[in-house]
Amino acid sequence: MYLLLKEYRERAGLTQGELSELIADDLGWCASQIGKVERGERRIDAFEIWAIVNALGIPMVDFWREFERRLESCE
């Protein structure tokens, strides 16, 4: 999941700092917290995922579908 979030951020052309600014009202995170999530060093809950994908302009359902597709391909 963490790499998928990073991929979506990079596709959006955003730095970790720019993304942290977009989610500041919802989560109040700094760029280093985004980095920890992307490296898998910090677990996040459903609301935090929603805030990130919403800031990236991705419907939550699309994120989960891609996440499930990738999980299934690992089996």
N, CA, C and O atoms as a Tripos MOL2 file, in Angstrom:
@<TRIPOS>MOLECULE
protein
  300   299    75     0     0
PROTEIN
NO_CHARGES

@<TRIPOS>ATOM
      1 N           0.8290   -1.1850    0.0000 N.3       1 MET1
      2 CA          0.0000    0.0000    0.0000 C.3       1 MET1
      3 C           0.8710    1.2450    0.0000 C.2       1 MET1
      4 O           0.5590    2.2390   -0.6570 O.2       1 MET1
      5 N           1.9640    1.1780    0.7440 N.am      2 TYR2
      6 CA          2.8040    2.3570    0.8910 C.3       2 TYR2
      7 C           3.4440    2.7570   -0.4300 C.2       2 TYR2
      8 O           3.5290    3.9420   -0.7530 O.2       2 TYR2
      9 N           3.8910    1.7710   -1.1870 N.am      3 LEU3
     10 CA          4.4720    2.0830   -2.4900 C.3       3 LEU3
     11 C           3.4210    2.6160   -3.4530 C.2       3 LEU3
     12 O           3.7190    3.4670   -4.2910 O.2       3 LEU3
     13 N           2.2050    2.1240   -3.3370 N.am      4 LEU4
     14 CA          1.1250    2.6120   -4.1830 C.3       4 LEU4
     15 C           0.8490    4.0800   -3.8880 C.2       4 LEU4
     16 O           0.6520    4.8670   -4.8140 O.2       4 LEU4
     17 N           0.8310    4.4590   -2.6260 N.am      5 LEU5
     18 CA          0.6450    5.8620   -2.2810 C.3       5 LEU5
     19 C           1.7630    6.7220   -2.8550 C.2       5 LEU5
     20 O           1.5190    7.8210   -3.3520 O.2       5 LEU5
     21 N           2.9850    6.2180   -2.7840 N.am      6 LYS6
     22 CA          4.1260    6.9550   -3.3480 C.3       6 LYS6
     23 C           3.9760    7.0950   -4.8540 C.2       6 LYS6
     24 O           4.2140    8.1700   -5.4040 O.2       6 LYS6
     25 N           3.5840    6.0200   -5.5240 N.am      7 GLU7
     26 CA          3.3920    6.0770   -6.9680 C.3       7 GLU7
     27 C           2.3540    7.1230   -7.3490 C.2       7 GLU7
     28 O           2.5650    7.9090   -8.2740 O.2       7 GLU7
     29 N           1.2410    7.1310   -6.6400 N.am      8 TYR8
     30 CA          0.1960    8.1040   -6.9330 C.3       8 TYR8
     31 C           0.6940    9.5370   -6.6750 C.2       8 TYR8
     32 O           0.3800   10.4470   -7.4420 O.2       8 TYR8
     33 N           1.4500    9.7330   -5.6240 N.am      9 ARG9
     34 CA          1.9940   11.0680   -5.3420 C.3       9 ARG9
     35 C           2.9280   11.5120   -6.4530 C.2       9 ARG9
     36 O           2.8580   12.6480   -6.9220 O.2       9 ARG9
     37 N           3.8060   10.6040   -6.8700 N.am     10 GLU10
     38 CA          4.7460   10.9470   -7.9280 C.3      10 GLU10
     39 C           4.0280   11.2070   -9.2490 C.2      10 GLU10
     40 O           4.3990   12.1230   -9.9840 O.2      10 GLU10
     41 N           3.0020   10.4090   -9.5600 N.am     11 ARG11
     42 CA          2.2140   10.6510  -10.7760 C.3      11 ARG11
     43 C           1.5510   12.0180  -10.7610 C.2      11 ARG11
     44 O           1.3830   12.6570  -11.8000 O.2      11 ARG11
     45 N           1.1770   12.4550   -9.5640 N.am     12 ALA12
     46 CA          0.5480   13.7700   -9.4250 C.3      12 ALA12
     47 C           1.5820   14.8930   -9.5270 C.2      12 ALA12
     48 O           1.2260   16.0710   -9.5830 O.2      12 ALA12
     49 N           2.8600   14.5220   -9.5500 N.am     13 GLY13
     50 CA          3.9240   15.5100   -9.6750 C.3      13 GLY13
     51 C           4.1670   16.3060   -8.4070 C.2      13 GLY13
     52 O           4.6060   17.4550   -8.4590 O.2      13 GLY13
     53 N           3.8790   15.6890   -7.2670 N.am     14 LEU14
     54 CA          4.0210   16.3730   -5.9820 C.3      14 LEU14
     55 C           5.2130   15.8400   -5.1980 C.2      14 LEU14
     56 O           5.5340   14.6530   -5.2550 O.2      14 LEU14
     57 N           5.8530   16.7290   -4.4760 N.am     15 THR15
     58 CA          6.8730   16.3110   -3.5190 C.3      15 THR15
     59 C           6.1680   15.9000   -2.2280 C.2      15 THR15
     60 O           4.9710   16.1350   -2.0600 O.2      15 THR15
     61 N           6.9130   15.2940   -1.3330 N.am     16 GLN16
     62 CA          6.3400   14.9460   -0.0330 C.3      16 GLN16
     63 C           5.9040   16.2060    0.7050 C.2      16 GLN16
     64 O           4.8750   16.2030    1.3810 O.2      16 GLN16
     65 N           6.6660   17.2640    0.5850 N.am     17 GLY17
     66 CA          6.3200   18.5220    1.2350 C.3      17 GLY17
     67 C           5.0440   19.1260    0.6820 C.2      17 GLY17
     68 O           4.2110   19.6330    1.4320 O.2      17 GLY17
     69 N           4.8930   19.0700   -0.6380 N.am     18 GLU18
     70 CA          3.6760   19.6090   -1.2520 C.3      18 GLU18
     71 C           2.4490   18.8100   -0.8330 C.2      18 GLU18
     72 O           1.3910   19.3810   -0.5710 O.2      18 GLU18
     73 N           2.5910   17.4840   -0.7690 N.am     19 LEU19
     74 CA          1.4750   16.6590   -0.3210 C.3      19 LEU19
     75 C           1.1470   16.9580    1.1420 C.2      19 LEU19
     76 O          -0.0250   17.0340    1.5110 O.2      19 LEU19
     77 N           2.1590   17.1240    1.9640 N.am     20 SER20
     78 CA          1.8940   17.4110    3.3760 C.3      20 SER20
     79 C           1.1390   18.7290    3.5310 C.2      20 SER20
     80 O           0.3140   18.8620    4.4360 O.2      20 SER20
     81 N           1.4080   19.7040    2.6630 N.am     21 GLU21
     82 CA          0.6540   20.9580    2.6980 C.3      21 GLU21
     83 C          -0.8080   20.7400    2.3220 C.2      21 GLU21
     84 O          -1.7030   21.3640    2.8930 O.2      21 GLU21
     85 N          -1.0450   19.8490    1.3560 N.am     22 LEU22
     86 CA         -2.4200   19.5780    0.9270 C.3      22 LEU22
     87 C          -3.2460   18.8870    2.0070 C.2      22 LEU22
     88 O          -4.4590   19.0830    2.0840 O.2      22 LEU22
     89 N          -2.5980   18.0890    2.8310 N.am     23 ILE23
     90 CA         -3.3400   17.3540    3.8600 C.3      23 ILE23
     91 C          -3.2040   17.9830    5.2450 C.2      23 ILE23
     92 O          -3.6350   17.4050    6.2430 O.2      23 ILE23
     93 N          -2.6080   19.1580    5.2950 N.am     24 ALA24
     94 CA         -2.3590   19.8130    6.5880 C.3      24 ALA24
     95 C          -3.6380   20.0200    7.3910 C.2      24 ALA24
     96 O          -3.6450   19.8030    8.6020 O.2      24 ALA24
     97 N          -4.7160   20.4370    6.7360 N.am     25 ASP25
     98 CA         -5.9610   20.6830    7.4720 C.3      25 ASP25
     99 C          -6.5460   19.4060    8.0520 C.2      25 ASP25
    100 O          -7.1060   19.4180    9.1490 O.2      25 ASP25
    101 N          -6.4170   18.2960    7.3150 N.am     26 ASP26
    102 CA         -6.9830   17.0260    7.7760 C.3      26 ASP26
    103 C          -6.0710   16.3070    8.7680 C.2      26 ASP26
    104 O          -6.5400   15.7830    9.7790 O.2      26 ASP26
    105 N          -4.7710   16.2820    8.4820 N.am     27 LEU27
    106 CA         -3.8590   15.4690    9.2900 C.3      27 LEU27
    107 C          -2.7720   16.2540   10.0060 C.2      27 LEU27
    108 O          -2.2620   15.8000   11.0300 O.2      27 LEU27
    109 N          -2.4090   17.4120    9.4930 N.am     28 GLY28
    110 CA         -1.3480   18.1990   10.1100 C.3      28 GLY28
    111 C           0.0250   17.5510   10.0320 C.2      28 GLY28
    112 O           0.8570   17.7400   10.9190 O.2      28 GLY28
    113 N           0.2620   16.7900    8.9770 N.am     29 TRP29
    114 CA          1.5360   16.0940    8.8220 C.3      29 TRP29
    115 C           2.5910   16.9720    8.1840 C.2      29 TRP29
    116 O           2.2710   17.9080    7.4520 O.2      29 TRP29
    117 N           3.8580   16.6660    8.4640 N.am     30 CYS30
    118 CA          4.9720   17.2980    7.7710 C.3      30 CYS30
    119 C           5.5180   16.2970    6.7420 C.2      30 CYS30
    120 O           5.1160   15.1340    6.7200 O.2      30 CYS30
    121 N           6.4240   16.7610    5.9070 N.am     31 ALA31
    122 CA          6.9630   15.9220    4.8360 C.3      31 ALA31
    123 C           7.6130   14.6460    5.3720 C.2      31 ALA31
    124 O           7.5180   13.5960    4.7360 O.2      31 ALA31
    125 N           8.2660   14.7190    6.5220 N.am     32 SER32
    126 CA          8.9410   13.5210    7.0500 C.3      32 SER32
    127 C           7.9400   12.4210    7.3910 C.2      32 SER32
    128 O           8.2660   11.2380    7.2940 O.2      32 SER32
    129 N           6.7300   12.7970    7.7880 N.am     33 GLN33
    130 CA          5.7110   11.7900    8.0840 C.3      33 GLN33
    131 C           5.2460   11.1010    6.7990 C.2      33 GLN33
    132 O           4.9830    9.8980    6.8020 O.2      33 GLN33
    133 N           5.1440   11.8520    5.7090 N.am     34 ILE34
    134 CA          4.8160   11.2540    4.4120 C.3      34 ILE34
    135 C           5.9060   10.2530    4.0430 C.2      34 ILE34
    136 O           5.6140    9.1470    3.5890 O.2      34 ILE34
    137 N           7.1550   10.6440    4.2390 N.am     35 GLY35
    138 CA          8.2790    9.7570    3.9400 C.3      35 GLY35
    139 C           8.2250    8.4690    4.7370 C.2      35 GLY35
    140 O           8.4840    7.3930    4.1960 O.2      35 GLY35
    141 N           7.8930    8.5640    6.0140 N.am     36 LYS36
    142 CA          7.7960    7.3640    6.8450 C.3      36 LYS36
    143 C           6.6880    6.4370    6.3560 C.2      36 LYS36
    144 O           6.8400    5.2150    6.3760 O.2      36 LYS36
    145 N           5.5850    7.0150    5.9220 N.am     37 VAL37
    146 CA          4.4990    6.1940    5.3750 C.3      37 VAL37
    147 C           4.9590    5.5140    4.1030 C.2      37 VAL37
    148 O           4.7520    4.3120    3.9340 O.2      37 VAL37
    149 N           5.5800    6.2620    3.2070 N.am     38 GLU38
    150 CA          6.0090    5.6970    1.9210 C.3      38 GLU38
    151 C           7.0750    4.6290    2.0720 C.2      38 GLU38
    152 O           7.1920    3.7480    1.2210 O.2      38 GLU38
    153 N           7.8510    4.6920    3.1370 N.am     39 ARG39
    154 CA          8.8760    3.6590    3.3930 C.3      39 ARG39
    155 C           8.3290    2.4980    4.2130 C.2      39 ARG39
    156 O           9.0440    1.5290    4.4690 O.2      39 ARG39
    157 N           7.0640    2.5880    4.6270 N.am     40 GLY40
    158 CA          6.4690    1.5250    5.4150 C.3      40 GLY40
    159 C           6.8850    1.5520    6.8760 C.2      40 GLY40
    160 O           6.7230    0.5580    7.5840 O.2      40 GLY40
    161 N           7.4150    2.6680    7.3330 N.am     41 GLU41
    162 CA          7.8530    2.7940    8.7180 C.3      41 GLU41
    163 C           6.7210    3.2450    9.6330 C.2      41 GLU41
    164 O           6.8340    3.1540   10.8550 O.2      41 GLU41
    165 N           5.6460    3.7240    9.0510 N.am     42 ARG42
    166 CA          4.5020    4.2040    9.8300 C.3      42 ARG42
    167 C           3.2320    3.6510    9.2320 C.2      42 ARG42
    168 O           2.9700    3.8220    8.0410 O.2      42 ARG42
    169 N           2.4410    2.9850   10.0590 N.am     43 ARG43
    170 CA          1.1480    2.4800    9.6170 C.3      43 ARG43
    171 C           0.1370    3.6210    9.6310 C.2      43 ARG43
    172 O           0.2430    4.5540   10.4260 O.2      43 ARG43
    173 N          -0.8380    3.5290    8.7420 N.am     44 ILE44
    174 CA         -1.8540    4.5720    8.6980 C.3      44 ILE44
    175 C          -3.2400    3.9430    8.6950 C.2      44 ILE44
    176 O          -3.4270    2.8050    8.2650 O.2      44 ILE44
    177 N          -4.2000    4.7080    9.1820 N.am     45 ASP45
    178 CA         -5.5680    4.1940    9.2520 C.3      45 ASP45
    179 C          -6.3650    4.6320    8.0180 C.2      45 ASP45
    180 O          -5.8560    5.3510    7.1590 O.2      45 ASP45
    181 N          -7.6020    4.1930    7.9480 N.am     46 ALA46
    182 CA         -8.4450    4.4530    6.7790 C.3      46 ALA46
    183 C          -8.6670    5.9450    6.5500 C.2      46 ALA46
    184 O          -8.6680    6.3960    5.4050 O.2      46 ALA46
    185 N          -8.8530    6.7150    7.6170 N.am     47 PHE47
    186 CA         -9.0480    8.1570    7.4390 C.3      47 PHE47
    187 C          -7.8040    8.8100    6.8640 C.2      47 PHE47
    188 O          -7.9060    9.6950    6.0140 O.2      47 PHE47
    189 N          -6.6380    8.3900    7.3140 N.am     48 GLU48
    190 CA         -5.3900    8.9480    6.8040 C.3      48 GLU48
    191 C          -5.1990    8.5960    5.3310 C.2      48 GLU48
    192 O          -4.7500    9.4270    4.5410 O.2      48 GLU48
    193 N          -5.5400    7.3680    4.9700 N.am     49 ILE49
    194 CA         -5.4730    6.9820    3.5530 C.3      49 ILE49
    195 C          -6.4330    7.8480    2.7490 C.2      49 ILE49
    196 O          -6.0720    8.3670    1.6930 O.2      49 ILE49
    197 N          -7.6580    8.0020    3.2490 N.am     50 TRP50
    198 CA         -8.6400    8.8340    2.5520 C.3      50 TRP50
    199 C          -8.1160   10.2480    2.3460 C.2      50 TRP50
    200 O          -8.2430   10.7970    1.2520 O.2      50 TRP50
    201 N          -7.5300   10.8460    3.3760 N.am     51 ALA51
    202 CA         -7.0350   12.2170    3.2700 C.3      51 ALA51
    203 C          -5.9590   12.3330    2.1950 C.2      51 ALA51
    204 O          -5.9200   13.3090    1.4460 O.2      51 ALA51
    205 N          -5.0890   11.3310    2.1270 N.am     52 ILE52
    206 CA         -4.0120   11.3600    1.1370 C.3      52 ILE52
    207 C          -4.5620   11.1870   -0.2670 C.2      52 ILE52
    208 O          -4.2650   11.9950   -1.1480 O.2      52 ILE52
    209 N          -5.3580   10.1490   -0.4940 N.am     53 VAL53
    210 CA         -5.8530    9.9170   -1.8590 C.3      53 VAL53
    211 C          -6.8070   11.0240   -2.2920 C.2      53 VAL53
    212 O          -6.8520   11.3720   -3.4720 O.2      53 VAL53
    213 N          -7.5600   11.5750   -1.3640 N.am     54 ASN54
    214 CA         -8.4390   12.6990   -1.6800 C.3      54 ASN54
    215 C          -7.6190   13.9080   -2.1300 C.2      54 ASN54
    216 O          -7.9750   14.5770   -3.1000 O.2      54 ASN54
    217 N          -6.5290   14.1850   -1.4280 N.am     55 ALA55
    218 CA         -5.6500   15.2970   -1.7970 C.3      55 ALA55
    219 C          -5.0200   15.0780   -3.1680 C.2      55 ALA55
    220 O          -4.7290   16.0340   -3.8860 O.2      55 ALA55
    221 N          -4.8140   13.8160   -3.5220 N.am     56 LEU56
    222 CA         -4.2330   13.4860   -4.8230 C.3      56 LEU56
    223 C          -5.2870   13.4400   -5.9390 C.2      56 LEU56
    224 O          -4.9550   13.2590   -7.1110 O.2      56 LEU56
    225 N          -6.5580   13.6080   -5.5580 N.am     57 GLY57
    226 CA         -7.6290   13.6080   -6.5490 C.3      57 GLY57
    227 C          -8.0170   12.2300   -7.0300 C.2      57 GLY57
    228 O          -8.5280   12.0730   -8.1390 O.2      57 GLY57
    229 N          -7.7770   11.2290   -6.2000 N.am     58 ILE58
    230 CA         -8.0750    9.8390   -6.5560 C.3      58 ILE58
    231 C          -9.2790    9.3770   -5.7490 C.2      58 ILE58
    232 O          -9.2770    9.4930   -4.5240 O.2      58 ILE58
    233 N         -10.3030    8.8580   -6.4080 N.am     59 PRO59
    234 CA        -11.4240    8.3080   -5.6450 C.3      59 PRO59
    235 C         -10.9490    7.1340   -4.7760 C.2      59 PRO59
    236 O         -10.1760    6.2890   -5.2270 O.2      59 PRO59
    237 N         -11.4160    7.0960   -3.5510 N.am     60 MET60
    238 CA        -11.0040    6.0460   -2.6140 C.3      60 MET60
    239 C         -11.2560    4.6600   -3.1950 C.2      60 MET60
    240 O         -10.4290    3.7610   -3.0340 O.2      60 MET60
    241 N         -12.3730    4.4810   -3.8590 N.am     61 VAL61
    242 CA        -12.7030    3.1710   -4.4220 C.3      61 VAL61
    243 C         -11.6730    2.7630   -5.4730 C.2      61 VAL61
    244 O         -11.3450    1.5800   -5.5680 O.2      61 VAL61
    245 N         -11.1590    3.6910   -6.2540 N.am     62 ASP62
    246 CA        -10.1340    3.3710   -7.2510 C.3      62 ASP62
    247 C          -8.8310    2.9560   -6.5780 C.2      62 ASP62
    248 O          -8.1480    2.0370   -7.0310 O.2      62 ASP62
    249 N          -8.4960    3.6490   -5.4880 N.am     63 PHE63
    250 CA         -7.2950    3.2850   -4.7460 C.3      63 PHE63
    251 C          -7.4090    1.8560   -4.2220 C.2      63 PHE63
    252 O          -6.4840    1.0610   -4.3840 O.2      63 PHE63
    253 N          -8.5460    1.5250   -3.5920 N.am     64 TRP64
    254 CA         -8.7150    0.1910   -3.0180 C.3      64 TRP64
    255 C          -8.7250   -0.8790   -4.0890 C.2      64 TRP64
    256 O          -8.1840   -1.9660   -3.8800 O.2      64 TRP64
    257 N          -9.3340   -0.5920   -5.2430 N.am     65 ARG65
    258 CA         -9.3350   -1.5830   -6.3360 C.3      65 ARG65
    259 C          -7.9140   -1.8960   -6.7900 C.2      65 ARG65
    260 O          -7.5560   -3.0590   -6.9740 O.2      65 ARG65
    261 N          -7.1150   -0.8630   -6.9670 N.am     66 GLU66
    262 CA         -5.7260   -1.0730   -7.3920 C.3      66 GLU66
    263 C          -4.9420   -1.7870   -6.3020 C.2      66 GLU66
    264 O          -4.1290   -2.6640   -6.5960 O.2      66 GLU66
    265 N          -5.1730   -1.4270   -5.0620 N.am     67 PHE67
    266 CA         -4.5040   -2.0830   -3.9460 C.3      67 PHE67
    267 C          -4.8420   -3.5750   -3.9240 C.2      67 PHE67
    268 O          -3.9530   -4.4150   -3.7840 O.2      67 PHE67
    269 N          -6.1360   -3.9010   -4.0630 N.am     68 GLU68
    270 CA         -6.5560   -5.3110   -4.0860 C.3      68 GLU68
    271 C          -5.9710   -6.0500   -5.2780 C.2      68 GLU68
    272 O          -5.5500   -7.2000   -5.1540 O.2      68 GLU68
    273 N          -5.9440   -5.3930   -6.4340 N.am     69 ARG69
    274 CA         -5.3760   -6.0260   -7.6330 C.3      69 ARG69
    275 C          -3.9200   -6.4000   -7.3900 C.2      69 ARG69
    276 O          -3.4800   -7.4870   -7.7640 O.2      69 ARG69
    277 N          -3.1840   -5.5060   -6.7690 N.am     70 ARG70
    278 CA         -1.7660   -5.7770   -6.4930 C.3      70 ARG70
    279 C          -1.5980   -6.8800   -5.4480 C.2      70 ARG70
    280 O          -0.6840   -7.6990   -5.5490 O.2      70 ARG70
    281 N          -2.4630   -6.9030   -4.4620 N.am     71 LEU71
    282 CA         -2.3960   -7.9760   -3.4650 C.3      71 LEU71
    283 C          -2.6480   -9.3350   -4.1130 C.2      71 LEU71
    284 O          -1.9510  -10.3110   -3.8350 O.2      71 LEU71
    285 N          -3.6510   -9.3780   -4.9770 N.am     72 GLU72
    286 CA         -3.9900  -10.6310   -5.6450 C.3      72 GLU72
    287 C          -2.8590  -11.1090   -6.5480 C.2      72 GLU72
    288 O          -2.6540  -12.3140   -6.6940 O.2      72 GLU72
    289 N          -2.1320  -10.1900   -7.1470 N.am     73 SER73
    290 CA         -1.0400  -10.5810   -8.0470 C.3      73 SER73
    291 C           0.1510  -11.1370   -7.2710 C.2      73 SER73
    292 O           1.0330  -11.7680   -7.8540 O.2      73 SER73
    293 N           0.1810  -10.9050   -5.9530 N.am     74 CYS74
    294 CA          1.2790  -11.4140   -5.1180 C.3      74 CYS74
    295 C           1.0300  -12.8430   -4.6370 C.2      74 CYS74
    296 O           1.9460  -13.5090   -4.1550 O.2      74 CYS74
    297 N          -0.2000  -13.3050   -4.7680 N.am     75 GLU75
    298 CA         -0.5550  -14.6320   -4.2440 C.3      75 GLU75
    299 C           0.0190  -15.7370   -5.0840 C.2      75 GLU75
    300 O          -0.1850  -16.9130   -4.7810 O.2      75 GLU75
@<TRIPOS>BOND
     1     1     2 1
     2     2     3 1
     3     3     4 2
     4     3     5 am
     5     5     6 1
     6     6     7 1
     7     7     8 2
     8     7     9 am
     9     9    10 1
    10    10    11 1
    11    11    12 2
    12    11    13 am
    13    13    14 1
    14    14    15 1
    15    15    16 2
    16    15    17 am
    17    17    18 1
    18    18    19 1
    19    19    20 2
    20    19    21 am
    21    21    22 1
    22    22    23 1
    23    23    24 2
    24    23    25 am
    25    25    26 1
    26    26    27 1
    27    27    28 2
    28    27    29 am
    29    29    30 1
    30    30    31 1
    31    31    32 2
    32    31    33 am
    33    33    34 1
    34    34    35 1
    35    35    36 2
    36    35    37 am
    37    37    38 1
    38    38    39 1
    39    39    40 2
    40    39    41 am
    41    41    42 1
    42    42    43 1
    43    43    44 2
    44    43    45 am
    45    45    46 1
    46    46    47 1
    47    47    48 2
    48    47    49 am
    49    49    50 1
    50    50    51 1
    51    51    52 2
    52    51    53 am
    53    53    54 1
    54    54    55 1
    55    55    56 2
    56    55    57 am
    57    57    58 1
    58    58    59 1
    59    59    60 2
    60    59    61 am
    61    61    62 1
    62    62    63 1
    63    63    64 2
    64    63    65 am
    65    65    66 1
    66    66    67 1
    67    67    68 2
    68    67    69 am
    69    69    70 1
    70    70    71 1
    71    71    72 2
    72    71    73 am
    73    73    74 1
    74    74    75 1
    75    75    76 2
    76    75    77 am
    77    77    78 1
    78    78    79 1
    79    79    80 2
    80    79    81 am
    81    81    82 1
    82    82    83 1
    83    83    84 2
    84    83    85 am
    85    85    86 1
    86    86    87 1
    87    87    88 2
    88    87    89 am
    89    89    90 1
    90    90    91 1
    91    91    92 2
    92    91    93 am
    93    93    94 1
    94    94    95 1
    95    95    96 2
    96    95    97 am
    97    97    98 1
    98    98    99 1
    99    99   100 2
   100    99   101 am
   101   101   102 1
   102   102   103 1
   103   103   104 2
   104   103   105 am
   105   105   106 1
   106   106   107 1
   107   107   108 2
   108   107   109 am
   109   109   110 1
   110   110   111 1
   111   111   112 2
   112   111   113 am
   113   113   114 1
   114   114   115 1
   115   115   116 2
   116   115   117 am
   117   117   118 1
   118   118   119 1
   119   119   120 2
   120   119   121 am
   121   121   122 1
   122   122   123 1
   123   123   124 2
   124   123   125 am
   125   125   126 1
   126   126   127 1
   127   127   128 2
   128   127   129 am
   129   129   130 1
   130   130   131 1
   131   131   132 2
   132   131   133 am
   133   133   134 1
   134   134   135 1
   135   135   136 2
   136   135   137 am
   137   137   138 1
   138   138   139 1
   139   139   140 2
   140   139   141 am
   141   141   142 1
   142   142   143 1
   143   143   144 2
   144   143   145 am
   145   145   146 1
   146   146   147 1
   147   147   148 2
   148   147   149 am
   149   149   150 1
   150   150   151 1
   151   151   152 2
   152   151   153 am
   153   153   154 1
   154   154   155 1
   155   155   156 2
   156   155   157 am
   157   157   158 1
   158   158   159 1
   159   159   160 2
   160   159   161 am
   161   161   162 1
   162   162   163 1
   163   163   164 2
   164   163   165 am
   165   165   166 1
   166   166   167 1
   167   167   168 2
   168   167   169 am
   169   169   170 1
   170   170   171 1
   171   171   172 2
   172   171   173 am
   173   173   174 1
   174   174   175 1
   175   175   176 2
   176   175   177 am
   177   177   178 1
   178   178   179 1
   179   179   180 2
   180   179   181 am
   181   181   182 1
   182   182   183 1
   183   183   184 2
   184   183   185 am
   185   185   186 1
   186   186   187 1
   187   187   188 2
   188   187   189 am
   189   189   190 1
   190   190   191 1
   191   191   192 2
   192   191   193 am
   193   193   194 1
   194   194   195 1
   195   195   196 2
   196   195   197 am
   197   197   198 1
   198   198   199 1
   199   199   200 2
   200   199   201 am
   201   201   202 1
   202   202   203 1
   203   203   204 2
   204   203   205 am
   205   205   206 1
   206   206   207 1
   207   207   208 2
   208   207   209 am
   209   209   210 1
   210   210   211 1
   211   211   212 2
   212   211   213 am
   213   213   214 1
   214   214   215 1
   215   215   216 2
   216   215   217 am
   217   217   218 1
   218   218   219 1
   219   219   220 2
   220   219   221 am
   221   221   222 1
   222   222   223 1
   223   223   224 2
   224   223   225 am
   225   225   226 1
   226   226   227 1
   227   227   228 2
   228   227   229 am
   229   229   230 1
   230   230   231 1
   231   231   232 2
   232   231   233 am
   233   233   234 1
   234   234   235 1
   235   235   236 2
   236   235   237 am
   237   237   238 1
   238   238   239 1
   239   239   240 2
   240   239   241 am
   241   241   242 1
   242   242   243 1
   243   243   244 2
   244   243   245 am
   245   245   246 1
   246   246   247 1
   247   247   248 2
   248   247   249 am
   249   249   250 1
   250   250   251 1
   251   251   252 2
   252   251   253 am
   253   253   254 1
   254   254   255 1
   255   255   256 2
   256   255   257 am
   257   257   258 1
   258   258   259 1
   259   259   260 2
   260   259   261 am
   261   261   262 1
   262   262   263 1
   263   263   264 2
   264   263   265 am
   265   265   266 1
   266   266   267 1
   267   267   268 2
   268   267   269 am
   269   269   270 1
   270   270   271 1
   271   271   272 2
   272   271   273 am
   273   273   274 1
   274   274   275 1
   275   275   276 2
   276   275   277 am
   277   277   278 1
   278   278   279 1
   279   279   280 2
   280   279   281 am
   281   281   282 1
   282   282   283 1
   283   283   284 2
   284   283   285 am
   285   285   286 1
   286   286   287 1
   287   287   288 2
   288   287   289 am
   289   289   290 1
   290   290   291 1
   291   291   292 2
   292   291   293 am
   293   293   294 1
   294   294   295 1
   295   295   296 2
   296   295   297 am
   297   297   298 1
   298   298   299 1
   299   299   300 2
@<TRIPOS>SUBSTRUCTURE
     1 MET1         2 RESIDUE 1 A MET
     2 TYR2         6 RESIDUE 1 A TYR
     3 LEU3        10 RESIDUE 1 A LEU
     4 LEU4        14 RESIDUE 1 A LEU
     5 LEU5        18 RESIDUE 1 A LEU
     6 LYS6        22 RESIDUE 1 A LYS
     7 GLU7        26 RESIDUE 1 A GLU
     8 TYR8        30 RESIDUE 1 A TYR
     9 ARG9        34 RESIDUE 1 A ARG
    10 GLU10       38 RESIDUE 1 A GLU
    11 ARG11       42 RESIDUE 1 A ARG
    12 ALA12       46 RESIDUE 1 A ALA
    13 GLY13       50 RESIDUE 1 A GLY
    14 LEU14       54 RESIDUE 1 A LEU
    15 THR15       58 RESIDUE 1 A THR
    16 GLN16       62 RESIDUE 1 A GLN
    17 GLY17       66 RESIDUE 1 A GLY
    18 GLU18       70 RESIDUE 1 A GLU
    19 LEU19       74 RESIDUE 1 A LEU
    20 SER20       78 RESIDUE 1 A SER
    21 GLU21       82 RESIDUE 1 A GLU
    22 LEU22       86 RESIDUE 1 A LEU
    23 ILE23       90 RESIDUE 1 A ILE
    24 ALA24       94 RESIDUE 1 A ALA
    25 ASP25       98 RESIDUE 1 A ASP
    26 ASP26      102 RESIDUE 1 A ASP
    27 LEU27      106 RESIDUE 1 A LEU
    28 GLY28      110 RESIDUE 1 A GLY
    29 TRP29      114 RESIDUE 1 A TRP
    30 CYS30      118 RESIDUE 1 A CYS
    31 ALA31      122 RESIDUE 1 A ALA
    32 SER32      126 RESIDUE 1 A SER
    33 GLN33      130 RESIDUE 1 A GLN
    34 ILE34      134 RESIDUE 1 A ILE
    35 GLY35      138 RESIDUE 1 A GLY
    36 LYS36      142 RESIDUE 1 A LYS
    37 VAL37      146 RESIDUE 1 A VAL
    38 GLU38      150 RESIDUE 1 A GLU
    39 ARG39      154 RESIDUE 1 A ARG
    40 GLY40      158 RESIDUE 1 A GLY
    41 GLU41      162 RESIDUE 1 A GLU
    42 ARG42      166 RESIDUE 1 A ARG
    43 ARG43      170 RESIDUE 1 A ARG
    44 ILE44      174 RESIDUE 1 A ILE
    45 ASP45      178 RESIDUE 1 A ASP
    46 ALA46      182 RESIDUE 1 A ALA
    47 PHE47      186 RESIDUE 1 A PHE
    48 GLU48      190 RESIDUE 1 A GLU
    49 ILE49      194 RESIDUE 1 A ILE
    50 TRP50      198 RESIDUE 1 A TRP
    51 ALA51      202 RESIDUE 1 A ALA
    52 ILE52      206 RESIDUE 1 A ILE
    53 VAL53      210 RESIDUE 1 A VAL
    54 ASN54      214 RESIDUE 1 A ASN
    55 ALA55      218 RESIDUE 1 A ALA
    56 LEU56      222 RESIDUE 1 A LEU
    57 GLY57      226 RESIDUE 1 A GLY
    58 ILE58      230 RESIDUE 1 A ILE
    59 PRO59      234 RESIDUE 1 A PRO
    60 MET60      238 RESIDUE 1 A MET
    61 VAL61      242 RESIDUE 1 A VAL
    62 ASP62      246 RESIDUE 1 A ASP
    63 PHE63      250 RESIDUE 1 A PHE
    64 TRP64      254 RESIDUE 1 A TRP
    65 ARG65      258 RESIDUE 1 A ARG
    66 GLU66      262 RESIDUE 1 A GLU
    67 PHE67      266 RESIDUE 1 A PHE
    68 GLU68      270 RESIDUE 1 A GLU
    69 ARG69      274 RESIDUE 1 A ARG
    70 ARG70      278 RESIDUE 1 A ARG
    71 LEU71      282 RESIDUE 1 A LEU
    72 GLU72      286 RESIDUE 1 A GLU
    73 SER73      290 RESIDUE 1 A SER
    74 CYS74      294 RESIDUE 1 A CYS
    75 GLU75      298 RESIDUE 1 A GLU
